Amino acid sequence: MKREDRQVESLYDRHAKHIHVLFGGVTENLPYRRKAIARLNVGPNSSVLDVACGIGSNFKIIEKYLRNSGTLVGIDISSESLKIAKKLVAKHNWTNVQLVNTSITEYRPKKRFDAILCTFALEIIADYEAAIDNMFELLTPNGRFAMLGMKSSSVVPYKGLNALVQWVWRRAGIDSDRDLVRYIESRSKVHSHEECFLGFYYVLSASRQNSHSTDPQGS
C-alpha cells in the first residue's frame, strides 16, 4: 500500500466512529445522495460497486432498488469504517452485500459491475486518476457510473464561504481543486452534471467508453 493510502486509512480508521455518530443517520437520505444513486439505473438482480463506501451511508438507498437481490459490493480502505458498515448490513439482514477492505486502485474482482457509485471520495483518494481508470474498467459495456463530488461554490452568496469550507476540507484530507470532471469526460460519456447543496457538491453520471475495455471478464 502506498504511503498516501496509508495516511487516508489511518485518518478514517481514527475517525470512523465520529463520522458514524455525526453524519451516519443525517446524510444517508439527503436528496443529492438519492439523486446520484437514481442515476445508476439499477434494479433487482443488478450488481453494484460502492467505492469508498465508508460506514455504508449509501446502502439503504441502493437496497431500495436491489430489494436484497443482485449484488452490492462495498469497498473501503478503512477497516474501522467497514466494521460499522458490517453492523448496518447485519441490522437490516441484507444477504446480498459483500464488504472488501481494499483501495479501488488495487481492487481486481473477477467480474464487472452494472453500476459503480463513488461518493465524496475522489477528492481524497491519492491516485484519483488510477481510481477513475479502474472504475470504468470494472463497468459492464452498458454500465453506469455516478458520483458525488465536492467543489468551491459559484452560488451567491454562498461562494463567500469558499475559503472557510476549503480550510475545513483540507483538514479532512480533501482536495476539491482537482479537475475530476475533465478527467472523467476524457474517459467516459458524461450523461449529467449538476450542482447541489448550495453549489458545494455536484452529482455526475457517466457510462464507459467501450474502446477502453481490457479486463476482467464480463459478468
N, C-alpha and C positions, 0 to 999 in steps of 0.2 A: 504494500500500500504506500502511495506517495505521501510525503511529509504534509502537503496541504490537505490531503484527505484525512490524515490522522488528526490534524488540528480541528477540522469540522466534526469528526467523530467525537473527539474529546469535548468540544463545546456543547454538542447536543446530548451527549451522554450525561453531562453535568446538569443540564437544564431541562431534561425531558419531563420530569415531574412538575416543574414550574410551568412549562408550556401546557401540560395537561390541565393543571388547575386554572390557569389564567385564560386559556384560549380554547381548550378542548370542546366544551359544550357551547361556547359562544359563537364560534365561527363555522361550525360544521353545517349549518343550514342557511347560511347567508346567500343572497341572490347571485353574487358573482361566482360562488362555488357551484351552485346548481346550474348556472349558465354554461360554465366550462364543461361540466360532465354531460350536459344535454348535447353539446356539440360532438360528442363521441359517437352518437347514433347507435348505441348498443341496446341489446335486448336479451331475453333469456337465451342461454347457450353461447353467448359471446365470451371471448377471452379478453381480459383487461389487465394491463400492467399499470400499477400506480407507482411511479418513480419518486423516490424520496418520500415515501408515504408517511413517515414520522409516526405519530401516535394513532393514525388511522382516521383522520378527520374527514376523509373523502368516502370512507367505506359505506356509511349509511345511505348516502345518495346513490352510489354505484349499485348497491344491493337492491334498491328500489327498481332498478332496470333489470338486473340479473335475476332477481327473485330466488336467490340461493341456488341458482343453476349456473351452468357455464363455469368459468374460472376467473378468479380475481387474485392476482399475484401482487403483493406489496413488497417492495424492496427498499431498504434504507441502510445507511452506513452506521447508524446509531443503534446498538443492541438494546440500550435502555429504552429508547423510543419504541422499539418493536415489542418489548415486554409489555408496555401499556397497550399497544395495538392488539397483542395476543389476548389480553383480558377482555378487550372490546369484542373480539371475534367470539370468544367463549360465552360472553354475556348474551349475545344475540344468536348463538348456536348456528353461525354461518359455517356450513360444511364445505363450501367451495373456495375458501380463502387459504392461500399459502403465503407465508412470510419468509423472506430471504434477507439475511444480513450481509449485504454487499453494496458496492457502488455501481451505478449504472455504467460507468466506464469499464468495469470488469465483468459485468453480467453477460453470460453466454448461455442462454437456455437452448433447448433442443427444438423448440417450436416458436413460430411467430405469433403475434397477438393481433386481434381485430381492432383493438384500441389501446392507446397509451396516453396516460394522463401525467402531468408534472405540474405541481402547484407550489409556488413560492420556493423554488429550489435552484433554478438555473442561474440565479444571481449569487448563489452560494457555492455550488459545485466548482472546484478549482479549474478543471479542464472542461469547460462548458461546451466547447466545440466538439470534443470527442463524445461527450454525453449526448448531444443532439444527433451526431452522426449515428451512434449506436441505436438510439431510439427509433430513428427512421429505418434502420436496417432490420429492426425487430418487428416492424409492422408487416402485416399481410399486404398483398398488392392493392387491395381496396380499403386498407385500414385507415383509421383516423387518429390524429394526434390533437390534443388540446392542452393548453397550459394557462396558468395564472401567473402573470409577471408583475414586477414592481418597477416603478419609474418615477421621475420627477413629474409633478402635476403641471399642466398647462392651463388649468381652470382657474379663473379669477373668482374669489380672492384667495383660493387655497394654495396657489403657487407661491404665495408669500411664506408658506410653511416649509418650503422645499429644503432650506438649509437645516432646519431642526430635524425634519424627517430623515434626511440623509445622514445626519450625525447619529441618530438612534440606530439606523440600519447598519452603519459601519461598525458599531459596537457589537452587533449581532453577526458580523462577518458577511454582510450583504453588500454586493457591489451592483447597484442599479444603473451604473453608467455603461454597462456592457450593451453593445448593439445586437441584442439577441434576435430581434425581428428581422434585421437584414440578413443575418446568417441563416435563419430558418427559411427565409424566402429563397436563398440560394440552394437550399437542399430539398425543397418541397413545393407543393402547390398550396398556397395560403387561401383559405376559404373565408375567414372572417378575422377581424382585428378591431376590437373596440375598447375604449376606456371605461373604467368603472371606479367606484369608491373615491369620488371627488377628484378623479384623474390620477391617483397614485397607483392604481392597479390597472391591468388590462387583461382581456381574455382573447386568446388567439387559437384558431383551429386550422388544421392543415392535413394534407394527405401526402404520402410518399411519392417520390418520383421513381418510377419503376426502373429507370436506367441505372439507378444506384444499387440495385439488388445484387447481393452476392450469397450470403448465407445468414442464418441457418436454413434448414429445410422448411418448407411451408407446413402449416398446421393442418 
